[in-house]
Every structure is written in structure tokens, then in C-alpha cells.
Amino acid sequence: MQTSVLAVDSAALAVRTYAPATPPLGNLVLGAAMGVRQAYYEPFARWLAEQGYRVTTFDYRGVGDSRGPAWRGSLRGFQADLRDWVRDYEAVVSQARAACPGTPLVLLGHSLGAQLPGLFQRPEQIDGLLSLASGSGYWRDNAPRLRRSVPYFWWVLVPLATRCFGYFPGRRLGKVGDLPAGVILQWRRWCLNPRYSVGAEGPAAEQSYARVRYPVLALSVQDDEMMTLRGTQSLIGFYANAPQRIEVVRPVDALARRIGHFGWFRESFRATLWPRTIASLNALAVLRQGQHVTHSTV
């Protein structure tokens, strides 16, 4: 693993690169879920590198190692929103592409990591998106258990805590993790809109998703406690002009009782779900040839 710092605007992003021992089969950038540090994905990234892939992970500004020493205690006053995170993500993509020219570059987007690429300025840099446990965050599309508690989260806890602390203190609340005020309040607008990011940000966002022409393959986890198949279908529908496919992954497929929203990246699935990732990366090549299937269940 190689650690580096990438300057984006006024932010310093912590970036980690996992290089294979041989010329890479593919060039992968892993986009994290909301509030999840890149360290969570390290065992998975190391395994992918052992399979021959060059993998890049990073922390969005204000998260994990991109938080900066001055903000360790509190994010009060930290300036960032989801548009900044889009720029962070795209800057890491540009760096990864420049470091490995001529090798197809694919995004592995976990949750938020598959939502933000539709807002990139330069989608032509990307050769495919593998969406893992992602979907629209619109609250009525949430899984039933989450849907019962989320009105309190969005209408009471988030506005009150953010106003009191100047940021969202998710770590002490046991919710999501610490987030800059601009991020959580913009995300709130997205999640309260039936069309999520496209609805909240308007026609420019819809047009941005529509510019995507690279293939999108979404793996929807059947027992995901956050994202439903309906939410996945909604999100992938935003990529209206992209070759696309949705596959449902069930716990029984992984010889497990449960996978959930975060389970894919746990080492307990090294022998089951992780190889499924390689098969899905290979399937993106088929979609690049023009196959367009809206939904399939396996």
C-alpha cells in the first residue's frame, strides 16, 4: 500500500494505492459510502490487488485521514458540501487514470460512491461503474425498518444537532459519523426529494447523469437494511443513457444468513462475494459492447 496526499482546491485528500505485483488487469477507484473511512475497505482492496487490479481508495474532505489535524476535535466551521465531494472523487479518478494510462478505469461505488459519479464533469475518463449496495437515498425508498425511524432523523435530529454543534456529530450520536454541516444538510435535501439528487439539484444534475455513456452494473443486496431494490432501480434510472444491468444478490448466494449494507467488504466473504466482484467487473466489458438489460435477478 502506498499513501499519498492529493490537493483539491483548499483540501488535502488522503489517498491509498494498492498495486498488483504484475501489470494491472484493471484500474479501480473505490468510492466510499457516506461517513465511511477508506480504512474500512483495506482488506478488500488488498485482495483485489492480489487478483491483479490496481486499486485506489480515498477519504472525502472532512472524513477520516482527510479531516486534517486542525479538525480532529470538531468539524465546526469546516466548509464542504456534496459538490466538493464530487470534485474530490473526480480528482482522485484523474490522478488514478494518469498513473495507469491505457488501462480501463472502473469505479467501485459503495452506496454514496455510486451516486456521486453521475455529477462528474468528465465522465469520459471512466470505463464503467460497479455499484455495490447503492440506490436512491429518498427516505420512502428506504428499507422498512429504516423508514420507520428516518423521519425523526431528518426532521428532528439532523437539523437540531447540526445547528447546536455547527456540524453533524454522528460519531457521538452513533449515526453515520461526523459530517460537515454543508454535507449533511445537502444530503438531507436529497433524501427528502422523491427524485433524490436529480430532484434536489434540478435540471443540470439530471443532464449530468444523462451524459454518462459508460456501463453501469448494480449489485442490489437483498437484505440491505438501508437500500431497497426499488431504490437501486431509481438510482440506476438516473443514468438514463448508460448500458446498465441490476442483479440481486441474496445471502444464500454467499452461503450466509446475512450480508446487509456493509457486509460485502468483510473478510468473511473472501471466498464468496469477493470473487463475485471479479465476475461483475468482467461483466462490465460485455455491457461496454452495447448490451442493455434493465433488470435481472440471480
N, C-alpha and C positions, 0 to 999 in steps of 0.2 A: 504494500500500500504506500502510495506517495501522497503527501499532504501539501497543499498549496493554498495561496490566498489570491482571490480574483477581485480586483477593484471594479465596482459598478457604481457610477455616479459617486456619491459620497460614502458608499458602503463597502466594507471588506468582507467578501464571502469566503467561508472555509470550504474547500473542495478536496475531495479524496479521489484518487485514481487507483484502480485495481487492474494491473496489466497482466496478460497471459504470458506464459513462457515462450510461446510461439507467435508468429504473425496472427493478428486477431481475425476471428471469423466474422465479427461484427463489432460495432462501436455503439455502446449503450449508455444513455444518460438516465439515471433513475430519479424521478421527481417524487418527492416525499408527500405524505398526507399532511393535513393541517396540524401544525404543532408537533410533528414527529421529527426527532433529530435523526440525522443521517447515520449515526452510530447504530441505530436500531436495525438498519439494513446491512450492516457489515458482514455477518456470516453469509448471507445470501449473495452479496456482491463478490465475496472471496470465492464462493463456489462457482459462480458464473465465470470468473476469471480462470478457474481451474478447467473449465469446459472450453476455454479458448476465446472468451469475449473480453474486450476492454470495457470496463465499467467505470463510470464517473458518478459520484454522489456529491451532494452539497447541502448546506443549510441555508434556507432563506434568511434574508437580513432580519435580525431581531430574534432568531431562533438558534438554539444550540451554540456551536462554536462561532456562528456569525453574529452572536449577540454583542460581543465586544466587552472588554473588562469594565468599561465605564457604566455598563448597564446590567451588571451581574445581579445587583440587589433589586432593581426596579426598572421597568420599561417606561416609567412616567416621562413624557416628553419625547419619546422615541418616535421619529417621523417615518412611517411606512404604511402603505396600503397594498391591496392585491395587485394594483397596476405595477408597483415597484417589484413585487414578487414575480410577476410576468417577465419584467426586464431582467431580474436575477437569473431566472430559469433560462431565458433565451441567451444570455451572455455565457452561461456555462455550456450550452449547446454549441455556440460559436467556437468557444475555446476547444471543446472536445473534437469538433469537426476539423479544426485547423491542425490539431495534434495527430490526427489519423486520416489524412486525405485519401480519397479513393476507396475507403471502406464504408459500407452503408451505415448510416447513423439512425438508430431506433430509440424512441423514448419508451421507458417502462414507467408508466404513471400509476402510482398508488393513490386512489381517492382524488384529492386536490391535484395531484400530479398528472392526472389525465383530463382535468377540467381546464387548467390554465393554457395548455398549448394552443387551443383554438383562438387565443388572443395574441399570439405571436405576430410580430411584424414581418418575419421572414420564414414562412412555412416551407419554402423551397429548400431550406437546409436539412429537412427531415425526410427520412425514407419510410417511416412507419411509426405507429403508436400502438403499444400493447397496454391496454387499460386493465388494471388489476383492482378489483373491489371498488369500482368507482361508479358514479352516477350523478344525476342532478341532486343538489342538496335541498331542493324545495321541501319544506317540512311535511307537507301532506304526502310526499312520496317516500318519506322515511319508513323504516320497518315499524310494525305496530307497537312494539314495546317502547321504542324511542319516541314515536309520535304522541304517546300519552304524556310524556314528560317535557317535550320540547317547547310547548307554549310558555311554560314557566321560564325556561332557559332564555328564549328570545325576547319575551315581553317584560320580564322582571329582572332576572339575574344579570344578563349581559348589560342592559342599559344602566342598572344601578351600580354594579361593580366597576364598570368602566368609568363612570362619572366620578365615583368615590376615589378610585386609585389612579386614574389617568391612563390606565391600560387595563387589559383583562388579566387578572391574577389567577389564571387557570390552574397553575401548579398548586397553590394553597387551597383552591376550591375542589381539586380533583376532577377538573373538567378541561379537556383539550390540551392545556398547557398555557404558559404565559404568552400573550399575543399583544402586539402594538394596538393601540386604540383604533388607528385607521384601518387595520386589517380586520379586526373583529366586527367593527361597525359596518364596513362594506360587505363583509361576508353575511352579516345579518340581513342586509338589504337583499342580497342574492337569495338567501334561504327563505325569505318571506314572499318571494316573487314566484308565481306559478311556472315561469319560464327561466327561472334561476338567473345565471349570469347574463344570458341573452336578453331577458326581460328587464333586468335591473339596469343594464348598461346601454340598452337601446339599439337602434339600427346598426350603428358602427360595429358593435360586438357581433351581431348576427351576420353581418357581411364578412367579418374577420373569420368566423368559423367556416363560412361558406367558401372561403378561399383555399381551404385545406384540400389538397388532392392526394396526399399520401394515404395509404391504407390504415384503417383503424380496426383492431381486433380487441373486443372487450370480453373479459372473463368475469362473469357475474357469479358471486358466491351465494349459493342457495340459502345458507343460514347466516348471511351477513346481518348483524344486528343494527346496522346503520343504513346500508344501501339495498334497495329492493331491485328486482328485475325491471319493474316499471321505471324506477329512477335511472337505471342504466340505459334503458331504451330511450328515455328522454334526452339524456346527455349525448348519446351517440347520434341521435337525430339532429343535433345542432351541427354536426359535421356532415351537412346535407349532401355535399358533392364528393365525399370521400368513399372509395371502396370500403365496405365495412361488414363486420360479422360480429354477432354476440353469441357466446357459448355459456351455458350454465354449468358450473362446477358444484357437485354435491359432495358432502362429507364422505359418503360411501365410496366415491371415486378415489378418495385419498385414504381409504381404509381407516377412517376416523369417525368419531362421534360428532366432532365439531371442527369447523375451520374459522368462521367468523370474519370480521372486518380486517383484523390484523394477523390472522393465523398464517397466511401464505408464506410469510418471511421467517417463520420459526424453524429452527433446525430439526424439529421433529418431523417436518415434511420434506427433508432432504431426499428421501427415496421415492417420493410420490409426486407432490406438487412441483418441486423444483425441476425435475425432468419435464414435466408438463409445460413449464416455461419455455424450454428449448423447442419443444414441438410447436408451441404457439409462435415463437419467433420465426420458425421455418414457414409456418402458415402465412405469415405476412408477405412472404415472397410470392405466394400464389395470388393473394389479393392485389399485389402490385401489377400482376398480369391482366387485371381487369375484372376478376370475379367479383360480383356484388350480391351478397346474400344478407338479408336484413336480420335474420334470427335463426339460430339452430341450438338445440339442446343436446348435450352429450352426458 
